């Protein structure tokens, strides 16, 4: 199973070095925060990771929904871990925040649990909630890593197809130009022959 450090690396934008926010995927297969890549491309039209050229007329980037889901869960886990480490107190009841309200996605104290606004809500101990989210995140990342690889492979394949298409188009352009030149020479030659034949007929006449 993936370690916490590798999870953090996989979900970190290489531009801002923070967990992805609204991640988008480029044609080359690499992903960045939408704001990060938009700002980066203002100074250079290259992917910050592989230096592949990013067409300036294709700035409507596609959201990487897999990474977005994983990043949001990673932020939830991070938030719980930080709160757990801080061992904060409830501002309303001055009690330690020992519980995590699954329904409201927030830390609460024991007294909050029995309040009317949390009636019918699900609660977990902070440590259990953090461990549960961490496991869910690791499972999702492990399950969807093959999907991310497939997207990257597809992007590379599409790039290769575009490169081949460009090569074929260039070859066709050269071939058409060559045939046009040959046709032009043939017509010029034929024109000269007709002119010579016409002159000969006029002389005989």
N, C-alpha and C positions, 0 to 999 in steps of 0.2 A: 504494500500500500504506500502511496506517496507520503513523504514526510512533510511537516509543516513548512519547512524552509523551501522545499521544492514547490509546494502549493503556492507560497507567496511569490516565488520567482515566476511561475507560469501565469499568475494573474496580475503581474506588474507591468505597467506601460513602460517601455524602454525610453520614452521621452521625458516624462515627469517623474518616473521611478516610484509612483504610487499605484495602488490597486486601481484597475480600470474604472473609468466613469464613462458611460455610454460608449463602449468599445465599437469600433468599425473595422472592417477588413478591407485591405487594399487588394488590387488585382493580382499582386505578387504573392498573396497569402498571409502577409503579416498584419497584425492588429495593433491599433493604438486608440487612445481616447480621441473622440471626435474633435474636441477642441485642440488637443495637442497636435494632431496631424494637420489640421486646418492652419494653425499658426506656423508649423514647420514648413509647409509647402509654400508659404508666402515668400520665404527666402531661398528655397530650393525645390525644384519639382522632382525630387528623388525620395524614395522610401528611406527613412532614417536608418533602417536595419540592413537592407541588402543593396541600397543605392539604385534599385530599379527605377526607371523613369515612370512618373505618374502623370498621365495625360491631363493637361490643365482644363480640358473640356469635360472631364469626368470627375467632378468634385462631389457628386451626390453619392457618397459612400454608403455601403450596405451595413446595417447594424449586425454585429456578430452576437446573435442571441444566446448562443451557448456560453460565451465568455461573460456576457452581461449578467446572466443568471448566476453563474459561479461567483462573479465579482461581488454581486449584491449579497450573496450568502457569506462570502469571506468577510465583508464589511460588518455584517451582523455578528459573526463570530468574534471579530476583532473588537467590536464595541463591547460585547459581553466580557471578554478577557480583560480589557482595560478597566471596566467598571468593577470586575471581580478583584483585580489587583488593588484598586483604590479603596475598596471596602467602604463605599460611601454611605451616607445616612439619608433617610427619607426626610425631605424638607418639611413635610407636613406633620409627621409623627415622631421625628427624631429617633427612629429605629434603624438598625442596620438593614441595608438592601440585600436580603438573603434569598429573595425569590425572583424568578423571571416570569412575567406574565406572557404566556405564549400567544394569547389572543391579541393583546395590545403591543406586543414586542417591546416591552420595557421592564426595567428593574423595579421591584416593589418591596415593601417590608411586610411583615406578618400581619400588621394591623390593616394595611391597604387591601390585603387579600379578602378580608371580611367586610370591606366597605361596599356600599350599594353599587358604585360605578364599576366594580369588578365582579359583580354577581354573575355566576355561571361561567366565569372565565377559567381557563386552564393555567396551572402554575407548575413550575419546575424549580428545584434548587438551582442556584446560579451555576455551580460547577457542572451539574448534570445537563443543563441547557447548553452550556458552552461545548461540552463533550459531544452532545447530540448533534449540534450544528456542524461541528468539526468533522464528525463521521459522515454526515450527509454530504458535506462539501467534498470530502475526499472520494466518496463513492461516485458522486456526480462527475468529478474531474476524471476519475479512472474510466467511467463508462463512456464519457463523451470525448476523451482524448483521441479516439479513433475517428470521430466525426470531424474534429479539427484537422487532423492529418489528412482526411479525405478532401476537405475543402482546400487545403494548401496544395495537395496533389492536383486537384481539379484546376486551380488557378495556374499552376505551372504548365499543365497540359494545354490550357487555353492559350497561354503565352506562346507555347511552342507552335500551336496551330496558327496563331496570328503571324509568327515569324515565317513559317513555311508559306503562308498565303502571300505575304509581302514578297518573298523570294520568287514565287510563281508569277506574281503580278509584274515584277521587274523583268523576269525572263520573257514574259509575254510582250511587254512593252518593247524590249530590245528586238524580239522576233518580228513584231509588227513593223517597227522602224526599219529593220533590215529588208523586209519584204516590200515595204513602201519604196525604199531606195532602189531596189531591183526593178520594181514596176516603173518607177520614174525613168531609170536608165533605159529600160526596154522601150518605153514610149518615145523617149528622145531619139533613140536609135531608129525606131520605126519612122518617126517624123522626118529625120534626115534622109532615110531611104526614099520615102515618098517624094520629098523635095527634089532629090537627085533624079528620080524617075520622071518627074514632071518636067524638069529642065531638059532632060534628054529628048522627051517627046516634043517639046517646044523647038528644040534645035533641029530635029528631024523635019518638023513642019516648016 
